[in-house]
Amino acid sequence: MRLLPLVVVAALVAGCSGSPESAPAPSASTAEAGPTPTLSPDDATALLWRGVRADDPALVQTAIDQGADREARRSRDRTPLVWATKRRHVDVAQVLLEAGADPDAKDDLDDSAFLYAGAEGIVDVLALTIEHGADPRSTNRFGGTALIPASEHAHVEAVRLLLDAGVPVNHVNDLGWTALHEAIVLGNGSDRHVEVVRMLLDAGADVSIPDRHGVLPRRLAEQRGYTAIVAAIDASVA
């Protein structure tokens, strides 16, 4: 990844013109030691946000090298990583995570990069957050794990990643639903929802857990005419 010359970086922050040729050539000892920060922490952080919003991973890396605050908060109490995730800026998210950004830091909606990527099926970012230590038991504003909305939306690959990461398959959210409940109640009985239900069952989803009204998953599926899901549940307990 090619980084911007430091003189250009300073010009971007200051809003003035500058020429890379005007900078003195670094000595061999300086080059070996790495770049010496030339920006204040506040200016480096401002540059970081500029790179995040522009979906410019090289600029983000330069700002980090200059000492930017990776966990700085802006509108909606979002960190750069949460902001990049919600804009699906995958390469920027990767730079941030590799630089140590917290995959579990939440915004004012209790969305973290991990939780949002799982819920929305942003598989590339989800895999990166898991690789960089996201907490599989973290919960969203509804008291649910990332697996629950991923199952609701039938994000098959996200469900697979979350199950492999150890997200509890039988966690009950504040609405009284597990991932299996939401795949049925808020799903539409599509082939992808059937596949998700089978994955959940294979991972140990408990069909004896009722919803908050005492209705079991099989009955919920039967009420909606989801015969393939009913058959999958029956096969899991046969």
N, C-alpha and C positions, 0 to 999 in steps of 0.2 A: 504494500500500500504506500503510495507516494505522499509524503507529508509536505505541507506548504512551507516555504522558507519563512524564518522567523520574522524577517522584516515585513513580508507580506501579511503575516498574522497580525503584527502590530498595526499595520495600516488598516486592516479590516476592522479592528476594534475601535481605532481612533476615528475611522471614517475619512481618512485622508489618503492621498496617493503615496506610493512608495515604490522604489525600484530594488529588486533583489540584488542588482549589481552594485548598489551603493553600500551593501553590507561587507565588512572586512571578511576575508576568507578565514575560517577557523583553523587553528593550529592542529597538528596531528594529535597532540595530547588532549585538546578540547574535543576533537571528533571522537576519540576513543572513549572519553568519559560520558558522551551523550550530550544532547542539547542543554544549555543552561537556560532556565526560564527567564524570559524577558518581559513577561506580563505580570501584572498584579493578580492575586487570586480572583478578585472580582472581575477583572477584564477577561481572564482565562475562562471563567464560568460563563460570562456573557458570550464569548466565542463558542463555547460548548453548545449553548442553547441555539445559537445561529446555525451551527452544523446539524443539530438534531432536527430543527424545523426545515432545513433545506435538504434533508436526507443525504447528507454529505459525510460519509464515514471517515474520509481522510481529514476533514476539518475537525471532526469530533476527536479523532486520535491526537491531532496536533494540540487541541485545547487541553486534553487530558495530560499530555506530556508537559504542558505549561502550568500544570497544577490546578486545573479546574475541579470544582466540587462535583463529584459524580452524583451526589444525593441532594443537590440543590432543589428547592421546591419553587414552583411557579404557579400559574393559575390552576385552580382545582386541586391544589396541594400535590400536584404530580411531579414525580422525579423525571429526569430525562429518559430513563428506561421505560417508565410507564407511558410517557408521552409518545416515544418511538413505537412502542408496542401497539398502542391504540391507533397509530397512523400506519401500521404495518411496515415500518421502516426496518426491515430484517437486518440489513448489514450494519446499520447504526446500533441496533440492539445488541448485535454480536460484539461490536467494539466495546460497548459499555460493559457488557457482562465479562468479557475477557479482561477488562480493566478493574473488575471488582465491584461493579454496581450490584446492589442488593435485589435479587429476583423476587423477594417477598415484601419490599417496600410498597405501601398502599397509598392510594390517593383518597380524596374526600368521599368516594363511593365505595371504599374498601376494596378497590380493584388493585391487584398487583400485576406485574408482568406475567407471572405464572398463572394466576387465576384468570386473567382476561384472555390470555392466549389459549388456555384450555377451553374456556367457555365459548370462544369464537372460532375455535379450530385453526388457530394460526400455528400450524404444526412446527414450522422452522423455529419460531421463537420459543414455543413450548419446549421443544427438545433442548434448546440452549439453556433455558432456565433450569431444567432438570439437571443437565450436565453441570451447571454451576451452583448446585446445592439448594434449589428451591425446596421448601418444606411441603411434603405431600399432604400433610394434615391441615394446612392453612385453610381458612374459611372466608367466604365472602359475606356481603351485607345481609344475606338471607340465612346465614349460618350453615351454608353448604360448601362442600369441597368443589374443586374444579371439575371433578368427574360428573357431578349431578347435572349442571347445564350442558356439558359436553354430550351427555347421554340424551338429554332433552332434544338437542339439535342434531343428533345422530352424526356427530363428527367422529367417524369410525377410527381414523388414525389417531386422533387426539385421545379417544377412549383407550385405545391400545397402549399408547405411551403412558397415560395416567395409571392404568392398571399395572403396567410393568414397573412404574415408579413406586408402587406401594400405596397409592391413595386408597383409603378404606372403602371397600365396596358397599358396606352396609351402613355408612354414616347417614343419620337422619337430620335433615335441615329444620329450620324453624317452621316450615310449613307442614312438617310431619311426613316428608317424602324422602325416600332413598333415590339413588340413581335409577333403580329399576322402576320405581313409581313414576318418576318424571319421564322416562322413556316411553311409558305407556300413556300417562294422563296428558302430557303436553306434547307427545309425539303424534304422528298421523298414521301409524301402522305401516309405513313404507318398508321396502326391502331393507333399507339402511337401518331403520329402527329395529327391525327383526334381527338384523346382524348384531346390533349393539346389545339387544336383550340377550342373545345367545352368548356374547362375550361376557356380559355381566354374570350370567348364570354359571358359565364355566369358571369364572373367578370367585365363585362362592356367594353370589347374591342370594339372600335368604328370602324365599317366597312366602315364609310364614310371618313376615313383618307386615302388619296392616298399616294403612294410612291413618290419619288422625280421626277418621270417621269409622275406623274398624274394618275397612274393606281391604281384602287381600289383593295382591297384584293380579292373580289369575282372574278374579272377578272383575277387576277394573278393565282388563283386556277383553273379557267376554262381553261386558256392557257396551263396549265400543265396536264390537264386531271384528276384533283383531284376531282372527282365527289362527294365523301363523304364530302369533305370540302365545296364544293359549296352548298351542301344540308344543312350543318350545318349553314352556313352563312344565307342562305335563311330562315331557321327555326328561326333564331335569330331575324329576322326583320319582320316576318310574323305577 
